[in-house]
């Protein structure tokens, strides 16, 4: 597939990284020649330096023969204009735009072919907000991802000694949780993946990826981590788009404070956010944190545009008594420093806007009927939701028991969501076994411990003329 990516920032670079490994022809466009040169060496992509919305620049980037345009510059106006030019002048088939402003969601007609010609729009700020909301709803989790419209969740949690599911083989799951259907998708021990089996014993410190129907997930997490207190007292450092969206989404039921360094911005936030206490100050100020009760805070969230400040303020908040801390960090090198380095015990959760956004983009690019993609462990692994089509004669998966499907090594099918017409509940969540048969129309949730296995999964689910 010939793909043009407009914008060589963190999101654009992550998209290029995610797509070049899948034998796509990528062209990156940006006005920053230095950034383009670095990315050209890292990913072996073609680059064009210039204004992403310029017809001549798009022509030089190969818009006439491109299959997909992904406009992820920092400017909504540039992204919209580029999509319109690509459609009008080059009839480029599929156009995706990053839109940071929430206004466009209220006027979808502006994005149709008669206007800005945007086929799909994404808002990284909203994606991050939704991700943090899920983490607030499930304390102790490192990641929480939705599948099948929220019917199923995949969560990552670090096992803690002394809990029912720790120190015992997975074959005893049913005995420990008789009312819960759960699938352990993967176990990472000392950073290395372990393909789980019935004999696998969860050890303290293991990172466990488990998947279950949403109402049953909390029981599974408690079995690995123990009971958790709800997060009610929340302090947010940074009143930008994400901080404002998050505070606005919490509303009643939470005690929310926002610390904002810009006085004018703080005034605007105070006018808009009626249920939030807005503080004008610096989140790295120990006196401010102490006066505002940081030691009684359930969750401190650092969301400023300065990732060094996010690391420092979250680390300080943790040292001063905050129960949990979360930091927004873009650079992969910083993420590695925080997750596995000397600051690993000071910041509980790291969220990367680029990594959070890549899953949405990959779901739009993947071949086959891929509904959702979640990038895991900094892009090393993926979880996919794929709709199975066809019948036994022309599909490698439909009409076959899971135990008879030739999955790549380490790949597991973790859940199936099946439509149940006429039933009280319109969909049924199945945690499959080796004898579970996949039906046409099933939403199949697959865990890939290595990203390079994704193409094999896509090929496996493709419908052919006949398979014997």
LUMFI-576978 format. One record per residue (C-alpha): x, y, z. Coordinates in steps of 0.001 Angstrom, whole numbers, padded with zeros to 6 digits, always signed. Layout:
<rs>
XYZ/...
</rs>
This chain:
<rs>
+000000+000000+000000/+001262+003469-000903/+000762+005734+002110/+001483+009451+002572/+001868+010685+006152/+001640+014443+006673/+003451+015533+009823/+006694+014144+011221/+005940+014772+014892/+005469+012094+017539/+002203+010813+016077/+003490+010821+012494/+006718+009077+013504/+004813+006399+015452/+002482+005803+012507/+005482+005468+010184/+007096+003030+012597/+003911+000975+012814/+003373+000800+009059/+006865+000469+007551/+007314-002893+009261/+004345-004209+007261/+005833-003766+003779/+004017-000510+003012/+005578+002234+000878/+005637+005299+003131/+006258+008943+002238/+006608+011456+005096/+005897+015157+004525/+006914+017954+006904/+008447+021416+006922/+011220+020304+009310/+014072+018979+007172/+016107+017861+010196/+013289+015694+011584/+012691+014208+008150/+016345+013281+007792/+016317+011494+011153/+013162+009563+010332/+014452+008675+006866/+017423+006929+008464/+015369+005235+011203/+012555+003839+009064/+013855+003859+005476/+010953+005999+004296/+010782+008504+001471/+010526+012136+002630/+009361+015426+001113/+010056+018769+002768/+007335+021366+002334/+003843+022582+003190/+001631+019498+003570/-001418+021277+002103/+000365+022481-001030/-000742+020780-004284/+002826+020736-005607/+004145+019143-002410/+001409+016496-002436/+002177+015772-006095/+005863+015387-005256/+004880+013031-002413/+003103+010807-004938/-000534+011693-004259/-001532+010663-007786/-000670+007020-007047/-001234+006891-003276/-003800+004633-001632/-004024+006426+001714/-003355+009901+003134/-002847+010302+006892/-002797+013991+007854/-001472+014288+011422/+000228+017688+011489/-000259+019938+014532/-002629+022167+012522/-006284+021201+012000/-006459+023678+009137/-003507+022096+007327/-004921+018601+007778/-008351+019598+006465/-006959+021509+003517/-004643+018626+002595/-007548+016166+002551/-009575+018459+000311/-006687+018987-002114/-005913+015259-002173/-009519+014432-003071/-010151+017246-005548/-006885+017202-007497/-005668+013628-007134/-008787+011622-006232/-006753+009967-003504/-008991+007077-002300/-008833+007290+001521/-008069+010330+003663/-007617+010422+007451/-007238+013684+009394/-006141+014452+012926/-008483+017092+014369/-007620+018519+017763/-010622+020841+017988/-013790+019307+019408/-015956+021632+017298/-015844+019397+014221/-017560+016550+016084/-020671+018757+016259/-020669+019387+012500/-019866+016090+010738/-021280+017435+007485/-018166+019634+007207/-016072+016505+006699/-018064+014915+003860/-016858+014798+000248/-018595+018013-000723/-016637+019915+001925/-013287+018888+003439/-013444+015292+002116/-012260+013550+005298/-013118+009842+005368/-012030+009304+008972/-011052+011760+011685/-009149+011080+014897/-008612+013226+017969/-005561+012080+019997/-006595+014321+022895/-009945+012545+023172/-008291+009139+022791/-005986+009959+025720/-008906+011271+027783/-010849+008049+027227/-007798+005955+028135/-007323+007811+031425/-011027+007480+032246/-010756+003698+031885/-007746+003676+034207/-009669+005708+036784/-012515+003196+036587/-010110+000275+037110/-007525+001255+039738/-004281-000749+039834/-004374-001493+036070/-001497-000363+033862/-003595-000470+030693/-007288-000967+029956/-008495-001442+026381/-012030-001828+025031/-013219-004344+022460/-016631-004924+020910/-017901-001508+021924/-016878-001973+025557/-018407-005443+026062/-014927-006912+026554/-011847-005402+028135/-008171-006304+027995/-006209-005158+031014/-002577-005269+032050/-001845-005644+035776/+001238-006439+037858/+000636-009472+040086/+001062-008948+043819/+002047-011630+046334/-000622-013006+048654/-003560-012908+046241/-005657-015887+045104/-004367-016108+041511/-000688-015556+042358/+001623-018498+043031/-000825-021001+041554/-001038-022637+038115/-003513-021145+035652/-005311-024490+035504/-006782-023553+038894/-008434-020351+037639/-011879-021940+037480/-011559-023163+041065/-010498-019731+042327/-013064-017785+040261/-015928-020211+039604/-018327-017505+038365/-015852-015744+036066/-014774-016517+032490/-011332-015053+031887/-008520-015636+029437/-004902-014930+030360/-003608-013600+027042/+000053-013160+027972/+002459-013027+030862/+005597-010889+030852/+008287-011828+033364/+011322-009557+033660/+010184-007969+030405/+010136-011247+028446/+006912-012853+027148/+005695-016208+028394/+003035-018036+026387/+000587-019057+029121/-000579-022638+029545/-002421-024504+032273/+000888-025224+033999/+002009-021581+034023/+002337-020184+037544/+001817-016438+038012/+004653-015015+040139/+004698-011728+042077/+005891-008955+039765/+004639-010604+036569/+002796-008308+034166/-000372-010195+033261/-002624-009383+030304/-006092-010726+031035/-009273-010464+029020/-012834-010832+030265/-016332-009499+029821/-016402-006015+031353/-018675-006868+034335/-016310-009703+035352/-013017-007889+034953/-012865-006419+038439/-012949-009867+040083/-009987-010965+037949/-007941-007905+038858/-008637-008394+042537/-007434-011976+042221/-004104-010673+040927/-003685-007420+042854/-006090-007599+045773/-008951-005194+046606/-008464-001614+045423/-009888+001637+046701/-011767+003834+044217/-010061+006937+042875/-012114+009923+044000/-009580+012676+044816/-007832+013565+041570/-005258+016277+040901/-004410+017239+037312/-001251+019126+036355/-001923+021003+033134/-005150+022580+031929/-004616+022111+028204/-006991+020271+025887/-006515+016902+027582/-006636+018228+031142/-009775+020212+030396/-011491+017291+028632/-010638+014934+031487/-011899+017259+034222/-015051+017962+032229/-015722+014231+031814/-015381+013476+035532/-017900+015937+036935/-019928+014850+039966/-018660+012070+042189/-015042+013204+042046/-013025+015845+043867/-010987+017291+041010/-008285+019974+041077/-006367+021376+038104/-003032+023205+038400/-002385+025559+035481/+000667+027836+035087/-000944+030310+032667/-003177+032789+034501/-005422+033549+031508/-005927+029870+030766/-006695+029225+034443/-009435+031876+034332/-011007+030269+031261/-010913+026856+032916/-012557+028215+036072/-015420+029628+034002/-015981+026404+032073/-015382+023732+034742/-017996+024303+037430/-017201+021147+039426/-013410+021575+039360/-011143+023664+041577/-008702+025490+039289/-005379+026545+040816/-002947+028999+039244/+000531+027711+039982/+003360+025293+039221/+002801+021554+039745/+006453+021135+040761/+005971+023553+043668/+006187+021467+046853/+004400+024090+048945/+001465+024190+046537/+001154+020406+046467/+001397+020204+050243/-001208+022930+050791/-003619+021201+048401/-003394+017864+050196/-001239+015832+047839/-000852+013195+050572/-004615+012570+050424/-004774+012456+046628/-005804+009153+045036/-004438+009973+041583/-002045+012672+040375/-002095+013107+036576/+000641+015132+034830/-000690+016333+031462/+001329+019440+030594/+002989+019947+027195/+006409+019601+028852/+007198+015927+029424/+010176+016732+031662/+007808+018667+033908/+005374+015766+033799/+008054+013348+034965/+009258+015669+037725/+005808+016659+039031/+004512+013070+039035/+007652+011833+040793/+007370+014637+043366/+003672+013917+043933/+004427+010248+044533/+007204+011070+046994/+004878+013428+048856/+002195+010779+049334/-000061+010565+046253/-001452+007029+046045/-001083+006727+042270/+000667+008855+039653/+000302+009034+035889/+002460+010992+033440/+001936+011902+029791/+005212+011229+027963/+005921+011284+024231/+009515+010192+023796/+010095+006439+023806/+013453+006927+025510/+011723+008722+028391/+009043+006048+028585/+011751+003411+028956/+013497+005461+031626/+010328+005779+033675/+008978+002249+033220/+012157+000303+033726/+014675+002787+035088/+015342+004578+038363/+011984+006385+038264/+009977+003187+037776/+008736+003143+041351/+007794+006831+041392/+005459+006955+038387/+002857+004203+038254/+001500+004652+034731/+002912+006224+031584/+000694+007190+028647/+002089+008066+025229/-000238+010083+022963/+001420+008634+019891/+001085+005032+021047/-002531+005585+022074/-003368+007051+018658/-001550+004455+016577/-004109+001777+017408/-006970+003800+015932/-004981+004480+012765/-003849+000878+012400/-007455-000331+012605/-008234+001875+009591/-005215+000653+007627/-005276-003083+008381/-006455-005405+005639/-009588-007406+006295/-012421-006421+008605/-010320-005207+011534/-012520-003332+014003/-009981-002405+016677/-006235-002499+017208/-004463-001806+020487/-000712-001323+020521/+000820-002880+023644/+004171-002701+025388/+005354+000317+023392/+004366-001242+020076/+006067-004614+020596/+002734-006490+020781/-000785-005980+019491/-004316-007053+020291/-006798-007056+017416/-010537-007390+017031/-011307-009021+013677/-014684-009916+012196/-014720-013449+010755/-016420-013764+007347/-017222-016524+004902/-017914-020185+005459/-015894-023327+005982/-015287-023773+002228/-013634-020372+001735/-012276-019430+005181/-009434-020803+007269/-011241-019937+010509/-015038-019983+010031/-016629-023348+010826/-013473-024565+012516/-012698-025292+016142/-009994-023055+017589/-007854-026106+018366/-007815-026946+014640/-006751-023466+013468/-003059-023121+012690/-002195-020011+014660/+001346-018601+014553/+003483-019465+017573/+002478-017414+020612/-000718-016024+019032/-003886-016731+021009/-007619-016258+020435/-008855-014795+023702/-012525-013976+023248/-015379-014143+020777/-018307-011722+020722/-021283-013259+018930/-024529-011614+017913/-027591-013304+019450/-030711-012087+017590/-033923-012338+019598/-032128-012953+022899/-032447-010687+025923/-028871-009504+025317/-028014-008721+021700/-024448-010022+021998/-022832-012876+023898/-019225-012881+025116/-017495-016250+024814/-014174-017059+026428/-013249-019813+023982/-011762-023263+024467/-010047-025504+021945/-013398-026993+020846/-015129-023598+020353/-016174-023201+016699/-015896-019761+015070/-018993-018630+013162/-019329-016077+010384/-019905-012626+011868/-018060-013388+015109/-015856-010635+016493/-012657-012512+017320/-010138-010945+019707/-006585-012041+019002/-003386-011362+020977/-000111-011118+019028/+002973-011091+021296/+005098-009870+018370/+004042-007212+015885/+005602-009057+012950/+002943-011776+013301/+000062-009413+012459/+000271-009960+008686/-000067-013706+009202/-003199-013136+011269/-004667-010851+008606/-003996-013476+005942/-005520-016186+008141/-008830-014298+008365/-009027-013412+004668/-011788-015040+002652/-010505-016982-000371/-012123-018751-003312/-011892-022108-001570/-009956-023734+001223/-010080-027517+001569/
</rs>
